[in-house]
């Protein structure tokens, strides 16, 4: 990959140029995700961020996925 770094007038890197062929390969690896359009509501993003922070500070509240699924199966 032949990246070109873009610098501002003070020499600080402010961007990067990625050749289109490389960019297309990157996008393909991301399962064709459109990086410019996001249909996720802001409230949803904020809720996920809140839950991540809660988990970082209180990870004992987390439940094991397989255990939860087994409990759900028992109730069905």
PQR file with spaces between the fields and no chain letter, atoms N, CA, C, O and H, PARSE charges and radii, in Angstrom:
ATOM       1  N    UNK     1       0.853   -1.170    0.000 -0.4000 1.5000
ATOM       2  CA   UNK     1       0.000    0.000    0.000 -0.0000 2.0000
ATOM       3  C    UNK     1       0.894    1.227    0.000  0.5500 1.7000
ATOM       4  O    UNK     1       1.796    1.342    0.830 -0.5500 1.4000
ATOM       5  N    UNK     2       0.650    2.138   -0.921 -0.4000 1.5000
ATOM       6  CA   UNK     2       1.462    3.335   -1.072 -0.0000 2.0000
ATOM       7  C    UNK     2       0.711    4.534   -0.501  0.5500 1.7000
ATOM       8  O    UNK     2       0.041    5.263   -1.232 -0.5500 1.4000
ATOM       9  H    UNK     2      -0.083    2.045   -1.595  0.4000 1.0000
ATOM      10  N    UNK     3       0.830    4.733    0.821 -0.4000 1.5000
ATOM      11  CA   UNK     3       0.151    5.848    1.480 -0.0000 2.0000
ATOM      12  C    UNK     3       0.954    7.124    1.328  0.5500 1.7000
ATOM      13  O    UNK     3       2.184    7.103    1.308 -0.5500 1.4000
ATOM      14  H    UNK     3       1.375    4.141    1.415  0.4000 1.0000
ATOM      15  N    UNK     4       0.238    8.236    1.221 -0.4000 1.5000
ATOM      16  CA   UNK     4       0.884    9.543    1.198 -0.0000 2.0000
ATOM      17  C    UNK     4       0.300   10.355    2.343  0.5500 1.7000
ATOM      18  O    UNK     4      -0.914   10.539    2.433 -0.5500 1.4000
ATOM      19  H    UNK     4      -0.761    8.252    1.237  0.4000 1.0000
ATOM      20  N    UNK     5       1.175   10.838    3.215 -0.4000 1.5000
ATOM      21  CA   UNK     5       0.721   11.611    4.363 -0.0000 2.0000
ATOM      22  C    UNK     5       0.657   13.082    4.003  0.5500 1.7000
ATOM      23  O    UNK     5       1.526   13.600    3.302 -0.5500 1.4000
ATOM      24  H    UNK     5       2.161   10.688    3.141  0.4000 1.0000
ATOM      25  N    UNK     6      -0.372   13.745    4.484 -0.4000 1.5000
ATOM      26  CA   UNK     6      -0.598   15.155    4.211 -0.0000 2.0000
ATOM      27  C    UNK     6      -0.298   15.927    5.487  0.5500 1.7000
ATOM      28  O    UNK     6      -0.777   15.566    6.562 -0.5500 1.4000
ATOM      29  H    UNK     6      -1.077   13.325    5.054  0.4000 1.0000
ATOM      30  N    UNK     7       0.497   16.989    5.372 -0.4000 1.5000
ATOM      31  CA   UNK     7       0.883   17.786    6.532 -0.0000 2.0000
ATOM      32  C    UNK     7       0.389   19.212    6.394  0.5500 1.7000
ATOM      33  O    UNK     7       0.239   19.733    5.288 -0.5500 1.4000
ATOM      34  H    UNK     7       0.886   17.282    4.498  0.4000 1.0000
ATOM      35  N    UNK     8       0.136   19.839    7.547 -0.4000 1.5000
ATOM      36  CA   UNK     8      -0.263   21.245    7.519 -0.0000 2.0000
ATOM      37  C    UNK     8       0.986   22.122    7.413  0.5500 1.7000
ATOM      38  O    UNK     8       2.095   21.605    7.272 -0.5500 1.4000
ATOM      39  H    UNK     8       0.257   19.416    8.445  0.4000 1.0000
ATOM      40  N    UNK     9       0.814   23.444    7.480 -0.4000 1.5000
ATOM      41  CA   UNK     9       1.937   24.366    7.295 -0.0000 2.0000
ATOM      42  C    UNK     9       2.975   24.266    8.410  0.5500 1.7000
ATOM      43  O    UNK     9       4.096   24.746    8.249 -0.5500 1.4000
ATOM      44  H    UNK     9      -0.086   23.864    7.595  0.4000 1.0000
ATOM      45  N    UNK    10       2.617   23.647    9.541 -0.4000 1.5000
ATOM      46  CA   UNK    10       3.559   23.489   10.652 -0.0000 2.0000
ATOM      47  C    UNK    10       4.229   22.117   10.646  0.5500 1.7000
ATOM      48  O    UNK    10       5.014   21.798   11.540 -0.5500 1.4000
ATOM      49  H    UNK    10       1.705   23.256    9.672  0.4000 1.0000
ATOM      50  N    UNK    11       3.916   21.310    9.635 -0.4000 1.5000
ATOM      51  CA   UNK    11       4.522   19.997    9.526 -0.0000 2.0000
ATOM      52  C    UNK    11       3.778   18.892   10.259  0.5500 1.7000
ATOM      53  O    UNK    11       4.221   17.743   10.275 -0.5500 1.4000
ATOM      54  H    UNK    11       3.279   21.569    8.909  0.4000 1.0000
ATOM      55  N    UNK    12       2.651   19.237   10.864 -0.4000 1.5000
ATOM      56  CA   UNK    12       1.860   18.248   11.589 -0.0000 2.0000
ATOM      57  C    UNK    12       1.015   17.443   10.590  0.5500 1.7000
ATOM      58  O    UNK    12       0.339   18.013    9.733 -0.5500 1.4000
ATOM      59  H    UNK    12       2.292   20.170   10.851  0.4000 1.0000
ATOM      60  N    UNK    13       1.064   16.116   10.715 -0.4000 1.5000
ATOM      61  CA   UNK    13       0.287   15.263    9.825 -0.0000 2.0000
ATOM      62  C    UNK    13      -1.196   15.517   10.058  0.5500 1.7000
ATOM      63  O    UNK    13      -1.685   15.438   11.185 -0.5500 1.4000
ATOM      64  H    UNK    13       1.613   15.653   11.411  0.4000 1.0000
ATOM      65  N    UNK    14      -1.900   15.822    8.978 -0.4000 1.5000
ATOM      66  CA   UNK    14      -3.320   16.149    9.102 -0.0000 2.0000
ATOM      67  C    UNK    14      -4.211   15.243    8.273  0.5500 1.7000
ATOM      68  O    UNK    14      -5.435   15.362    8.321 -0.5500 1.4000
ATOM      69  H    UNK    14      -1.503   15.886    8.063  0.4000 1.0000
ATOM      70  N    UNK    15      -3.611   14.345    7.517 -0.4000 1.5000
ATOM      71  CA   UNK    15      -4.416   13.448    6.703 -0.0000 2.0000
ATOM      72  C    UNK    15      -3.556   12.423    6.004  0.5500 1.7000
ATOM      73  O    UNK    15      -2.331   12.402    6.120 -0.5500 1.4000
ATOM      74  H    UNK    15      -2.617   14.249    7.478  0.4000 1.0000
ATOM      75  N    UNK    16      -4.254   11.570    5.270 -0.4000 1.5000
ATOM      76  CA   UNK    16      -3.552   10.533    4.530 -0.0000 2.0000
ATOM      77  C    UNK    16      -4.282   10.294    3.212  0.5500 1.7000
ATOM      78  O    UNK    16      -5.512   10.316    3.156 -0.5500 1.4000
ATOM      79  H    UNK    16      -5.249   11.586    5.176  0.4000 1.0000
ATOM      80  N    UNK    17      -3.524   10.070    2.179 -0.4000 1.5000
ATOM      81  CA   UNK    17      -4.079    9.746    0.874 -0.0000 2.0000
ATOM      82  C    UNK    17      -3.878    8.257    0.640  0.5500 1.7000
ATOM      83  O    UNK    17      -2.759    7.749    0.716 -0.5500 1.4000
ATOM      84  H    UNK    17      -2.525   10.052    2.225  0.4000 1.0000
ATOM      85  N    UNK    18      -4.977    7.563    0.353 -0.4000 1.5000
ATOM      86  CA   UNK    18      -4.933    6.132    0.081 -0.0000 2.0000
ATOM      87  C    UNK    18      -5.328    5.931   -1.380  0.5500 1.7000
ATOM      88  O    UNK    18      -6.402    6.375   -1.786 -0.5500 1.4000
ATOM      89  H    UNK    18      -5.886    7.976    0.292  0.4000 1.0000
ATOM      90  N    UNK    19      -4.494    5.277   -2.174 -0.4000 1.5000
ATOM      91  CA   UNK    19      -4.863    5.021   -3.568 -0.0000 2.0000
ATOM      92  C    UNK    19      -6.214    4.292   -3.634  0.5500 1.7000
ATOM      93  O    UNK    19      -6.516    3.472   -2.768 -0.5500 1.4000
ATOM      94  H    UNK    19      -3.622    4.916   -1.845  0.4000 1.0000
ATOM      95  N    UNK    20      -7.014    4.586   -4.647 -0.4000 1.5000
ATOM      96  CA   UNK    20      -8.378    4.083   -4.746 -0.0000 2.0000
ATOM      97  C    UNK    20      -8.432    2.554   -4.757  0.5500 1.7000
ATOM      98  O    UNK    20      -9.357    1.969   -4.194 -0.5500 1.4000
ATOM      99  H    UNK    20      -6.768    5.253   -5.351  0.4000 1.0000
ATOM     100  N    UNK    21      -7.462    1.905   -5.384 -0.4000 1.5000
ATOM     101  CA   UNK    21      -7.453    0.440   -5.409 -0.0000 2.0000
ATOM     102  C    UNK    21      -7.329   -0.116   -3.994  0.5500 1.7000
ATOM     103  O    UNK    21      -8.017   -1.070   -3.630 -0.5500 1.4000
ATOM     104  H    UNK    21      -6.710    2.380   -5.841  0.4000 1.0000
ATOM     105  N    UNK    22      -6.443    0.489   -3.196 -0.4000 1.5000
ATOM     106  CA   UNK    22      -6.271    0.050   -1.810 -0.0000 2.0000
ATOM     107  C    UNK    22      -7.528    0.344   -0.990  0.5500 1.7000
ATOM     108  O    UNK    22      -7.956   -0.479   -0.181 -0.5500 1.4000
ATOM     109  H    UNK    22      -5.884    1.264   -3.491  0.4000 1.0000
ATOM     110  N    UNK    23      -8.108    1.509   -1.205 -0.4000 1.5000
ATOM     111  CA   UNK    23      -9.325    1.887   -0.488 -0.0000 2.0000
ATOM     112  C    UNK    23     -10.451    0.896   -0.779  0.5500 1.7000
ATOM     113  O    UNK    23     -11.174    0.488    0.130 -0.5500 1.4000
ATOM     114  H    UNK    23      -7.760    2.178   -1.863  0.4000 1.0000
ATOM     115  N    UNK    24     -10.596    0.517   -2.032 -0.4000 1.5000
ATOM     116  CA   UNK    24     -11.642   -0.444   -2.403 -0.0000 2.0000
ATOM     117  C    UNK    24     -11.419   -1.800   -1.732  0.5500 1.7000
ATOM     118  O    UNK    24     -12.377   -2.450   -1.313 -0.5500 1.4000
ATOM     119  H    UNK    24     -10.009    0.849   -2.770  0.4000 1.0000
ATOM     120  N    UNK    25     -10.155   -2.230   -1.628 -0.4000 1.5000
ATOM     121  CA   UNK    25      -9.854   -3.493   -0.937 -0.0000 2.0000
ATOM     122  C    UNK    25     -10.208   -3.388    0.546  0.5500 1.7000
ATOM     123  O    UNK    25     -10.755   -4.327    1.123 -0.5500 1.4000
ATOM     124  H    UNK    25      -9.377   -1.702   -1.968  0.4000 1.0000
ATOM     125  N    UNK    26      -9.898   -2.257    1.157 -0.4000 1.5000
ATOM     126  CA   UNK    26     -10.227   -2.051    2.572 -0.0000 2.0000
ATOM     127  C    UNK    26     -11.738   -2.106    2.764  0.5500 1.7000
ATOM     128  O    UNK    26     -12.225   -2.777    3.675 -0.5500 1.4000
ATOM     129  H    UNK    26      -9.454   -1.493    0.688  0.4000 1.0000
ATOM     130  N    UNK    27     -12.477   -1.409    1.916 -0.4000 1.5000
ATOM     131  CA   UNK    27     -13.932   -1.419    2.028 -0.0000 2.0000
ATOM     132  C    UNK    27     -14.501   -2.820    1.859  0.5500 1.7000
ATOM     133  O    UNK    27     -15.440   -3.199    2.559 -0.5500 1.4000
ATOM     134  H    UNK    27     -12.081   -0.865    1.176  0.4000 1.0000
ATOM     135  N    UNK    28     -13.937   -3.590    0.932 -0.4000 1.5000
ATOM     136  CA   UNK    28     -14.402   -4.963    0.727 -0.0000 2.0000
ATOM     137  C    UNK    28     -14.187   -5.806    1.978  0.5500 1.7000
ATOM     138  O    UNK    28     -15.031   -6.631    2.331 -0.5500 1.4000
ATOM     139  H    UNK    28     -13.174   -3.282    0.364  0.4000 1.0000
ATOM     140  N    UNK    29     -13.056   -5.596    2.647 -0.4000 1.5000
ATOM     141  CA   UNK    29     -12.771   -6.343    3.871 -0.0000 2.0000
ATOM     142  C    UNK    29     -13.724   -5.956    4.994  0.5500 1.7000
ATOM     143  O    UNK    29     -13.932   -6.736    5.924 -0.5500 1.4000
ATOM     144  H    UNK    29     -12.371   -4.926    2.360  0.4000 1.0000
ATOM     145  N    UNK    30     -14.293   -4.784    4.920 -0.4000 1.5000
ATOM     146  CA   UNK    30     -15.237   -4.333    5.950 -0.0000 2.0000
ATOM     147  C    UNK    30     -16.666   -4.733    5.588  0.5500 1.7000
ATOM     148  O    UNK    30     -17.626   -4.090    6.012 -0.5500 1.4000
ATOM     149  H    UNK    30     -14.124   -4.151    4.165  0.4000 1.0000
ATOM     150  N    UNK    31     -16.796   -5.788    4.810 -0.4000 1.5000
ATOM     151  CA   UNK    31     -18.110   -6.337    4.448 -0.0000 2.0000
ATOM     152  C    UNK    31     -19.009   -5.303    3.786  0.5500 1.7000
ATOM     153  O    UNK    31     -20.199   -5.211    4.086 -0.5500 1.4000
ATOM     154  H    UNK    31     -16.016   -6.310    4.465  0.4000 1.0000
ATOM     155  N    UNK    32     -18.434   -4.544    2.902 -0.4000 1.5000
ATOM     156  CA   UNK    32     -19.189   -3.574    2.116 -0.0000 2.0000
ATOM     157  C    UNK    32     -19.927   -2.538    2.970  0.5500 1.7000
ATOM     158  O    UNK    32     -21.002   -2.073    2.592 -0.5500 1.4000
ATOM     159  H    UNK    32     -17.467   -4.619    2.658  0.4000 1.0000
ATOM     160  N    UNK    33     -19.360   -2.187    4.097 -0.4000 1.5000
ATOM     161  CA   UNK    33     -19.945   -1.160    4.962 -0.0000 2.0000
ATOM     162  C    UNK    33     -19.776    0.189    4.288  0.5500 1.7000
ATOM     163  O    UNK    33     -18.689    0.526    3.819 -0.5500 1.4000
ATOM     164  H    UNK    33     -18.486   -2.565    4.403  0.4000 1.0000
ATOM     165  N    UNK    34     -20.846    0.955    4.240 -0.4000 1.5000
ATOM     166  CA   UNK    34     -20.760    2.301    3.695 -0.0000 2.0000
ATOM     167  C    UNK    34     -20.315    3.204    4.833  0.5500 1.7000
ATOM     168  O    UNK    34     -21.084    3.478    5.754 -0.5500 1.4000
ATOM     169  H    UNK    34     -21.729    0.681    4.621  0.4000 1.0000
ATOM     170  N    UNK    35     -19.066    3.670    4.766 -0.4000 1.5000
ATOM     171  CA   UNK    35     -18.503    4.450    5.859 -0.0000 2.0000
ATOM     172  C    UNK    35     -19.032    5.873    5.924  0.5500 1.7000
ATOM     173  O    UNK    35     -18.811    6.569    6.916 -0.5500 1.4000
ATOM     174  H    UNK    35     -18.442    3.448    4.017  0.4000 1.0000
ATOM     175  N    UNK    36     -19.720    6.312    4.896 -0.4000 1.5000
ATOM     176  CA   UNK    36     -20.197    7.691    4.882 -0.0000 2.0000
ATOM     177  C    UNK    36     -21.621    7.831    5.399  0.5500 1.7000
ATOM     178  O    UNK    36     -22.020    8.924    5.801 -0.5500 1.4000
ATOM     179  H    UNK    36     -19.899    5.747    4.091  0.4000 1.0000
ATOM     180  N    UNK    37     -22.383    6.767    5.400 -0.4000 1.5000
ATOM     181  CA   UNK    37     -23.787    6.847    5.792 -0.0000 2.0000
ATOM     182  C    UNK    37     -23.998    6.004    7.035  0.5500 1.7000
ATOM     183  O    UNK    37     -23.644    4.825    7.061 -0.5500 1.4000
ATOM     184  H    UNK    37     -22.059    5.879    5.074  0.4000 1.0000
ATOM     185  N    UNK    38     -24.571    6.602    8.059 -0.4000 1.5000
ATOM     186  CA   UNK    38     -24.867    5.874    9.283 -0.0000 2.0000
ATOM     187  C    UNK    38     -26.329    6.092    9.634  0.5500 1.7000
ATOM     188  O    UNK    38     -26.763    7.218    9.876 -0.5500 1.4000
ATOM     189  H    UNK    38     -24.858    7.559    8.038  0.4000 1.0000
ATOM     190  N    UNK    39     -27.083    4.996    9.660 -0.4000 1.5000
ATOM     191  CA   UNK    39     -28.489    5.077   10.011 -0.0000 2.0000
ATOM     192  C    UNK    39     -28.717    4.840   11.503  0.5500 1.7000
ATOM     193  O    UNK    39     -29.860    4.721   11.946 -0.5500 1.4000
ATOM     194  H    UNK    39     -26.730    4.081    9.464  0.4000 1.0000
ATOM     195  N    UNK    40     -27.641    4.771   12.273 -0.4000 1.5000
ATOM     196  CA   UNK    40     -27.776    4.524   13.702 -0.0000 2.0000
ATOM     197  C    UNK    40     -28.164    5.836   14.382  0.5500 1.7000
ATOM     198  O    UNK    40     -27.459    6.837   14.254 -0.5500 1.4000
ATOM     199  H    UNK    40     -26.713    4.868   11.914  0.4000 1.0000
ATOM     200  N    UNK    41     -29.294    5.831   15.111 -0.4000 1.5000
ATOM     201  CA   UNK    41     -29.713    7.061   15.784 -0.0000 2.0000
ATOM     202  C    UNK    41     -28.707    7.478   16.868  0.5500 1.7000
ATOM     203  O    UNK    41     -28.063    6.629   17.484 -0.5500 1.4000
ATOM     204  H    UNK    41     -29.868    5.019   15.215  0.4000 1.0000
ATOM     205  N    UNK    42     -28.583    8.762   17.087 -0.4000 1.5000
ATOM     206  CA   UNK    42     -27.637    9.293   18.071 -0.0000 2.0000
ATOM     207  C    UNK    42     -27.920    8.717   19.451  0.5500 1.7000
ATOM     208  O    UNK    42     -26.991    8.388   20.188 -0.5500 1.4000
ATOM     209  H    UNK    42     -29.106    9.451   16.586  0.4000 1.0000
ATOM     210  N    UNK    43     -29.211    8.592   19.812 -0.4000 1.5000
ATOM     211  CA   UNK    43     -29.549    8.076   21.143 -0.0000 2.0000
ATOM     212  C    UNK    43     -29.043    6.649   21.327  0.5500 1.7000
ATOM     213  O    UNK    43     -28.673    6.253   22.432 -0.5500 1.4000
ATOM     214  H    UNK    43     -29.966    8.859   19.214  0.4000 1.0000
ATOM     215  N    UNK    44     -29.030    5.878   20.236 -0.4000 1.5000
ATOM     216  CA   UNK    44     -28.565    4.499   20.314 -0.0000 2.0000
ATOM     217  C    UNK    44     -27.045    4.467   20.540  0.5500 1.7000
ATOM     218  O    UNK    44     -26.554    3.690   21.360 -0.5500 1.4000
ATOM     219  H    UNK    44     -29.330    6.200   19.338  0.4000 1.0000
ATOM     220  N    UNK    45     -26.321    5.295   19.826 -0.4000 1.5000
ATOM     221  CA   UNK    45     -24.865    5.384   19.991 -0.0000 2.0000
ATOM     222  C    UNK    45     -24.528    5.792   21.419  0.5500 1.7000
ATOM     223  O    UNK    45     -23.622    5.230   22.035 -0.5500 1.4000
ATOM     224  H    UNK    45     -26.720    5.926   19.161  0.4000 1.0000
ATOM     225  N    UNK    46     -25.258    6.769   21.942 -0.4000 1.5000
ATOM     226  CA   UNK    46     -25.011    7.238   23.312 -0.0000 2.0000
ATOM     227  C    UNK    46     -25.306    6.136   24.330  0.5500 1.7000
ATOM     228  O    UNK    46     -24.577    5.985   25.310 -0.5500 1.4000
ATOM     229  H    UNK    46     -25.994    7.226   21.442  0.4000 1.0000
ATOM     230  N    UNK    47     -26.367    5.372   24.103 -0.4000 1.5000
ATOM     231  CA   UNK    47     -26.713    4.273   25.013 -0.0000 2.0000
ATOM     232  C    UNK    47     -25.630    3.195   25.010  0.5500 1.7000
ATOM     233  O    UNK    47     -25.267    2.676   26.066 -0.5500 1.4000
ATOM     234  H    UNK    47     -26.960    5.495   23.307  0.4000 1.0000
ATOM     235  N    UNK    48     -25.119    2.861   23.838 -0.4000 1.5000
ATOM     236  CA   UNK    48     -24.056    1.858   23.752 -0.0000 2.0000
ATOM     237  C    UNK    48     -22.813    2.358   24.472  0.5500 1.7000
ATOM     238  O    UNK    48     -22.183    1.609   25.218 -0.5500 1.4000
ATOM     239  H    UNK    48     -25.414    3.282   22.981  0.4000 1.0000
ATOM     240  N    UNK    49     -22.458    3.613   24.255 -0.4000 1.5000
ATOM     241  CA   UNK    49     -21.285    4.180   24.951 -0.0000 2.0000
ATOM     242  C    UNK    49     -21.470    4.140   26.465  0.5500 1.7000
ATOM     243  O    UNK    49     -20.533    3.827   27.200 -0.5500 1.4000
ATOM     244  H    UNK    49     -22.970    4.222   23.649  0.4000 1.0000
ATOM     245  N    UNK    50     -22.676    4.457   26.930 -0.4000 1.5000
ATOM     246  CA   UNK    50     -22.975    4.423   28.366 -0.0000 2.0000
ATOM     247  C    UNK    50     -22.814    3.008   28.907  0.5500 1.7000
ATOM     248  O    UNK    50     -22.227    2.805   29.969 -0.5500 1.4000
ATOM     249  H    UNK    50     -23.437    4.711   26.333  0.4000 1.0000
ATOM     250  N    UNK    51     -23.334    2.038   28.176 -0.4000 1.5000
ATOM     251  CA   UNK    51     -23.241    0.649   28.630 -0.0000 2.0000
ATOM     252  C    UNK    51     -21.800    0.149   28.648  0.5500 1.7000
ATOM     253  O    UNK    51     -21.423   -0.628   29.525 -0.5500 1.4000
ATOM     254  H    UNK    51     -23.811    2.203   27.313  0.4000 1.0000
ATOM     255  N    UNK    52     -20.998    0.588   27.687 -0.4000 1.5000
ATOM     256  CA   UNK    52     -19.577    0.213   27.679 -0.0000 2.0000
ATOM     257  C    UNK    52     -18.889    0.773   28.909  0.5500 1.7000
ATOM     258  O    UNK    52     -18.115    0.073   29.563 -0.5500 1.4000
ATOM     259  H    UNK    52     -21.304    1.219   26.974  0.4000 1.0000
ATOM     260  N    UNK    53     -19.164    2.031   29.229 -0.4000 1.5000
ATOM     261  CA   UNK    53     -18.570    2.643   30.423 -0.0000 2.0000
ATOM     262  C    UNK    53     -19.031    1.927   31.688  0.5500 1.7000
ATOM     263  O    UNK    53     -18.229    1.665   32.584 -0.5500 1.4000
ATOM     264  H    UNK    53     -19.792    2.599   28.697  0.4000 1.0000
ATOM     265  N    UNK    54     -20.326    1.609   31.760 -0.4000 1.5000
ATOM     266  CA   UNK    54     -20.845    0.859   32.915 -0.0000 2.0000
ATOM     267  C    UNK    54     -20.107   -0.464   33.055  0.5500 1.7000
ATOM     268  O    UNK    54     -19.729   -0.853   34.160 -0.5500 1.4000
ATOM     269  H    UNK    54     -20.978    1.822   31.032  0.4000 1.0000
ATOM     270  N    UNK    55     -19.902   -1.155   31.945 -0.4000 1.5000
ATOM     271  CA   UNK    55     -19.212   -2.442   31.984 -0.0000 2.0000
ATOM     272  C    UNK    55     -17.775   -2.283   32.467  0.5500 1.7000
ATOM     273  O    UNK    55     -17.285   -3.106   33.240 -0.5500 1.4000
ATOM     274  H    UNK    55     -20.209   -0.839   31.047  0.4000 1.0000
ATOM     275  N    UNK    56     -17.095   -1.227   32.013 -0.4000 1.5000
ATOM     276  CA   UNK    56     -15.709   -1.008   32.429 -0.0000 2.0000
ATOM     277  C    UNK    56     -15.602   -0.844   33.943  0.5500 1.7000
ATOM     278  O    UNK    56     -14.627   -1.281   34.554 -0.5500 1.4000
ATOM     279  H    UNK    56     -17.493   -0.558   31.384  0.4000 1.0000
ATOM     280  N    UNK    57     -16.611   -0.212   34.541 -0.4000 1.5000
ATOM     281  CA   UNK    57     -16.553    0.080   35.972 -0.0000 2.0000
ATOM     282  C    UNK    57     -17.264   -0.967   36.831  0.5500 1.7000
ATOM     283  O    UNK    57     -17.026   -1.050   38.036 -0.5500 1.4000
ATOM     284  H    UNK    57     -17.403    0.143   34.044  0.4000 1.0000
ATOM     285  N    UNK    58     -18.136   -1.764   36.210 -0.4000 1.5000
ATOM     286  CA   UNK    58     -18.893   -2.766   36.965 -0.0000 2.0000
ATOM     287  C    UNK    58     -19.038   -4.037   36.137  0.5500 1.7000
ATOM     288  O    UNK    58     -20.153   -4.484   35.869 -0.5500 1.4000
ATOM     289  H    UNK    58     -18.330   -1.696   35.231  0.4000 1.0000
ATOM     290  N    UNK    59     -17.917   -4.616   35.733 -0.4000 1.5000
ATOM     291  CA   UNK    59     -17.989   -5.777   34.853 -0.0000 2.0000
ATOM     292  C    UNK    59     -18.554   -7.022   35.535  0.5500 1.7000
ATOM     293  O    UNK    59     -18.832   -8.018   34.868 -0.5500 1.4000
ATOM     294  H    UNK    59     -17.011   -4.253   35.951  0.4000 1.0000
ATOM     295  N    UNK    60     -18.725   -6.975   36.864 -0.4000 1.5000
ATOM     296  CA   UNK    60     -19.327   -8.122   37.553 -0.0000 2.0000
ATOM     297  C    UNK    60     -20.803   -8.278   37.203  0.5500 1.7000
ATOM     298  O    UNK    60     -21.391   -9.326   37.469 -0.5500 1.4000
ATOM     299  H    UNK    60     -18.498   -6.166   37.406  0.4000 1.0000
ATOM     300  N    UNK    61     -21.417   -7.241   36.604 -0.4000 1.5000
ATOM     301  CA   UNK    61     -22.829   -7.338   36.223 -0.0000 2.0000
ATOM     302  C    UNK    61     -23.013   -8.070   34.900  0.5500 1.7000
ATOM     303  O    UNK    61     -24.139   -8.387   34.518 -0.5500 1.4000
ATOM     304  H    UNK    61     -20.940   -6.389   36.388  0.4000 1.0000
ATOM     305  N    UNK    62     -21.921   -8.338   34.203 -0.4000 1.5000
ATOM     306  CA   UNK    62     -22.009   -9.011   32.909 -0.0000 2.0000
ATOM     307  C    UNK    62     -22.385  -10.473   33.103  0.5500 1.7000
ATOM     308  O    UNK    62     -21.977  -11.113   34.072 -0.5500 1.4000
ATOM     309  H    UNK    62     -21.006   -8.081   34.514  0.4000 1.0000
ATOM     310  N    UNK    63     -23.163  -10.984   32.168 -0.4000 1.5000
ATOM     311  CA   UNK    63     -23.588  -12.378   32.202 -0.0000 2.0000
ATOM     312  C    UNK    63     -22.964  -13.133   31.041  0.5500 1.7000
ATOM     313  O    UNK    63     -22.773  -12.584   29.956 -0.5500 1.4000
ATOM     314  H    UNK    63     -23.494  -10.463   31.381  0.4000 1.0000
ATOM     315  N    UNK    64     -22.651  -14.396   31.284 -0.4000 1.5000
ATOM     316  CA   UNK    64     -22.107  -15.249   30.250 -0.0000 2.0000
ATOM     317  C    UNK    64     -23.194  -15.566   29.228  0.5500 1.7000
ATOM     318  O    UNK    64     -24.302  -15.952   29.600 -0.5500 1.4000
ATOM     319  H    UNK    64     -22.806  -14.842   32.166  0.4000 1.0000
ATOM     320  N    UNK    65     -22.889  -15.406   27.956 -0.4000 1.5000
ATOM     321  CA   UNK    65     -23.872  -15.604   26.893 -0.0000 2.0000
ATOM     322  C    UNK    65     -24.478  -17.002   26.932  0.5500 1.7000
ATOM     323  O    UNK    65     -25.699  -17.151   26.886 -0.5500 1.4000
ATOM     324  H    UNK    65     -21.990  -15.093   27.653  0.4000 1.0000
ATOM     325  N    UNK    66     -23.637  -18.020   27.017 -0.4000 1.5000
ATOM     326  CA   UNK    66     -24.137  -19.398   26.993 -0.0000 2.0000
ATOM     327  C    UNK    66     -25.038  -19.695   28.189  0.5500 1.7000
ATOM     328  O    UNK    66     -26.041  -20.395   28.051 -0.5500 1.4000
ATOM     329  H    UNK    66     -22.646  -17.899   27.055  0.4000 1.0000
ATOM     330  N    UNK    67     -24.688  -19.172   29.351 -0.4000 1.5000
ATOM     331  CA   UNK    67     -25.516  -19.375   30.540 -0.0000 2.0000
ATOM     332  C    UNK    67     -26.881  -18.734   30.353  0.5500 1.7000
ATOM     333  O    UNK    67     -27.904  -19.337   30.677 -0.5500 1.4000
ATOM     334  H    UNK    67     -23.873  -18.604   29.463  0.4000 1.0000
ATOM     335  N    UNK    68     -26.898  -17.527   29.837 -0.4000 1.5000
ATOM     336  CA   UNK    68     -28.162  -16.829   29.604 -0.0000 2.0000
ATOM     337  C    UNK    68     -29.007  -17.583   28.589  0.5500 1.7000
ATOM     338  O    UNK    68     -30.213  -17.740   28.782 -0.5500 1.4000
ATOM     339  H    UNK    68     -26.067  -17.037   29.574  0.4000 1.0000
ATOM     340  N    UNK    69     -28.389  -18.051   27.511 -0.4000 1.5000
ATOM     341  CA   UNK    69     -29.139  -18.792   26.503 -0.0000 2.0000
ATOM     342  C    UNK    69     -29.721  -20.078   27.076  0.5500 1.7000
ATOM     343  O    UNK    69     -30.845  -20.450   26.741 -0.5500 1.4000
ATOM     344  H    UNK    69     -27.409  -17.924   27.355  0.4000 1.0000
ATOM     345  N    UNK    70     -28.965  -20.765   27.940 -0.4000 1.5000
ATOM     346  CA   UNK    70     -29.474  -21.976   28.586 -0.0000 2.0000
ATOM     347  C    UNK    70     -30.682  -21.659   29.460  0.5500 1.7000
ATOM     348  O    UNK    70     -31.653  -22.415   29.482 -0.5500 1.4000
ATOM     349  H    UNK    70     -28.052  -20.463   28.212  0.4000 1.0000
ATOM     350  N    UNK    71     -30.623  -20.537   30.183 -0.4000 1.5000
ATOM     351  CA   UNK    71     -31.753  -20.141   31.030 -0.0000 2.0000
ATOM     352  C    UNK    71     -32.989  -19.798   30.194  0.5500 1.7000
ATOM     353  O    UNK    71     -34.112  -20.130   30.573 -0.5500 1.4000
ATOM     354  H    UNK    71     -29.835  -19.922   30.165  0.4000 1.0000
ATOM     355  N    UNK    72     -32.779  -19.144   29.076 -0.4000 1.5000
ATOM     356  CA   UNK    72     -33.892  -18.816   28.190 -0.0000 2.0000
ATOM     357  C    UNK    72     -34.510  -20.101   27.637  0.5500 1.7000
ATOM     358  O    UNK    72     -35.733  -20.236   27.593 -0.5500 1.4000
ATOM     359  H    UNK    72     -31.867  -18.874   28.768  0.4000 1.0000
ATOM     360  N    UNK    73     -33.665  -21.040   27.217 -0.4000 1.5000
ATOM     361  CA   UNK    73     -34.172  -22.323   26.683 -0.0000 2.0000
ATOM     362  C    UNK    73     -35.004  -23.058   27.724  0.5500 1.7000
ATOM     363  O    UNK    73     -36.009  -23.676   27.372 -0.5500 1.4000
ATOM     364  H    UNK    73     -32.671  -20.931   27.253  0.4000 1.0000
ATOM     365  N    UNK    74     -34.618  -23.010   28.985 -0.4000 1.5000
ATOM     366  CA   UNK    74     -35.360  -23.693   30.050 -0.0000 2.0000
ATOM     367  C    UNK    74     -36.755  -23.094   30.212  0.5500 1.7000
ATOM     368  O    UNK    74     -37.704  -23.800   30.553 -0.5500 1.4000
ATOM     369  H    UNK    74     -33.802  -22.508   29.270  0.4000 1.0000
ATOM     370  N    UNK    75     -36.875  -21.799   29.968 -0.4000 1.5000
ATOM     371  CA   UNK    75     -38.163  -21.124   30.139 -0.0000 2.0000
ATOM     372  C    UNK    75     -39.104  -21.328   28.959  0.5500 1.7000
ATOM     373  O    UNK    75     -40.305  -21.085   29.082 -0.5500 1.4000
ATOM     374  H    UNK    75     -36.104  -21.225   29.691  0.4000 1.0000
ATOM     375  N    UNK    76     -38.588  -21.766   27.832 -0.4000 1.5000
ATOM     376  CA   UNK    76     -39.427  -21.947   26.645 -0.0000 2.0000
ATOM     377  C    UNK    76     -40.189  -23.241   26.665  0.5500 1.7000
ATOM     378  O    UNK    76     -40.937  -23.531   25.731 -0.5500 1.4000
ATOM     379  H    UNK    76     -37.613  -21.964   27.732  0.4000 1.0000
